[in-house]
Amino acid sequence: MPKQRRTFTAEFKKQMVQLYENGKPRADLVEEYGLTASALDRWIKQAQTTGSFKEKDNRSS
């Protein structure tokens, strides 16, 4: 049975990035909230580059 794809709100993503930026270890966030490391890394990068979590805002030209 394939895993169901989860979706997260922009507010949740913003909270995760803020926790990371405030010093919470990446591994703790991944384990505590059941995230994938790659998703968290992508959210952090998006927050630092465009400040937006919308895919259309984060595409390269």
Order of alpha helices (4+ residues) and beta strands (2+ residues): alpha-alpha-alpha
